[in-house]
Amino acid sequence: MSVQVKLMTAEELRALPQVEGVRYELVEGALIEMVGGTGGLHGVLEASIAYHLSSFVRQHDLGYVTGASGAFILARNPDVVRIPDAAFISKARMPKPIPERFLPLAPDLAVEIVSPNDSALEMRRSIHDYLRHGAQMVWVIYPELCLIDCYYLDHARSLEDDAVLEGGDVLPNFRLPLRALFADLTE
């Protein structure tokens, strides 16, 4: 006996009632509930990285930064909708007018902050989805380790201690010392 699984579309996801603290992603059409309320450490780091990105992007008029409510339709049939903790979209790539809910593209940069309940497999799928569907760079932040893994189309690297997080070709001249990002979290 085979089991039929109904795949959901981005439009069906968009039509679901919004419940505070509950977010969903679509992975190959399958509805995945995102665990809400990940805690203070995650929230503080999420706000900090969004602040640093937003300040730089505004100062240089490069585009747009979303926080953890920014949803991206990465693929169709089956649909993939991801919600990074922060993201950057260049001015040239942002659709006009800006859609109210889901953005129909991959961000140039996606930022994911690892929570204790995130599985390694799910994080790898997320990174793969972003890069496969058009993101140029993905930063995965490990708050408890004060470490950031940077993924690009053709390579990856890990940053820790005195390293400086750089924007590369996506955000030229963006530089953020890890010690500055993690300073408030380790005191």
N, C-alpha and C positions, 0 to 999 in steps of 0.2 A: 504494500500500500504506500503510495507516495503522498507527501504532505504538500499542499499548495500554500505558498507564502505570498501574501499580497504585498507587492511593493508599493511604496508611497511616492508621490511626486512632490516637488518643492511647493506647488500650489496647494496640495492637500496639507502639507506641513504648515504653510502660511495660514491656512483656514482653521487650524486647531485653536481652541481658546487659549489665550495667554494667561498663565498662572504665575504669580510672583514666585521667584526662586526656582522655577522649573524651566529648563531649556532642553531643546531636542536638536540633534543633528541627524542627517540622513547619510547613511553609508551604503552605497550601491542600492538605494531605495529602501533600506531597512531603517526603521525608526530607533534611534539610540537616545535614551534619556541621559542628560548630562547631570551629574551630581551637583546640586547647588550648595551654597553655604560652605565652601571649602575651607574657610577659616580666615583668621586675621592676617597671618603671614602671607598667604596667597593674595588676599585683597590689597594689602599694603604694597606688595611687589608689583601687582597688576597696575595699580594707580601710578606707581613710580615710573615704570617703563613707559606707560602711555604718556605721562607728563614729559619725560625726556624726549621721546619721539615727537610729540606734538609741538613742543617748544622749538625744536630744530626745524621741523617741517614748516611751521608757520614763519619762522625767521627767514627761511630761504625760499618761501612760497613754492614748495615742491608738490603739494597735493593735500592728502587727507589722512588722518589717523582715526581708527575706530577703536573702541574699547571692547569689553567682553559681550556687548550686545550686538556687535556687527556680524551679520550672517552673510555667507558667500555661497552662491550656487557655483560649484566647481565643475559639475558635469551634468548631463542629461541622459536619460534612458539607459541605465537606471540613474536616478538623480543622486548627486552627492552635494550635501549642504554642510559646511563646516563653520564653526564659530570659534575663532581664535581668541585668546585673552587680549590681544592687541594686534593691530595690523596697519600697514601703510599701503595706500593706493596713490600712484602718481597722478598729478593733475591731468595729464594727457589721456590716461586710461579711465578715469572716473566717468561713468555715464551721466549725461545731462538730460533732464533734471535728475538729481540724485534720487534713486528709488527710496521709498519710505521704509521698506522692510529688508528684503534680500538683495544683495548686490550680485548681478549676474556675471561675475568674473572672479578669478583668483586674485588675492592681493599680491602686490609686488613682494611684500614681506609679511610673513605670518609669525606671531609670537605665541608660544604655548608655555604655560607655567605648569610644571609637574606637581600634581597633588598626590598625597599618600594613596588615594584610591585609584589612580591612573595605572593601567597595566602597561607594561613595556610594549606588548603587541599592539594595543590600541594607539599608543603614541607613535609607533613606527608607521602604522596605517595612515595616521593623520599627516605625518611628515611626507609620506609617499603621495598622498592625495594632493597636498598643496603643490609639491614640485611637479608632479605628473600633469597637473592641470593649469600650470602657468605661473606659479610663484617663482621668483628668482632666488629667494632666500627664506629660510625658516630658522628662528632662534628658539631653542628649547631650554628653558631656565629651570634649574634644580635649586630651589631656595635653601633646602637643608644642607646642601653641599657647597653653596656659593659658587656654582659652576654653570656655564652656558655652553651647550653644543650648538654649533652653527652649521647648517646644512645648505649646500648649494647644489646646482644641477650636476656638477661633476666631482664634487668632493665634500668632505666634512672636516670640522676641526673642533676641538674642545678648548675652552678658555677657563682659567681659574686664577686665583691669587692676584698678582699685579698686572694681569692682562688687560687689554683695552678692547672693548666691543666696538667694531667698526662697521659702517654701513656699506662699504664696498661700492660697487657700481650702482646699487639701488639707492643709497643715500650717501653720495659723495661727501667726504669730510665730516661725517657723523662719527664722533668718538666719545665713548662713555667708559671710563675706568670701572672695572668690576667692583673695586673697593668703594667707589662712590655709590653704585647701585645697591650694594649689599650692606653699606655702613650701618644704616639704622636697624637692620635685621639681626646683626651679630653683637650688638652692644648689650 
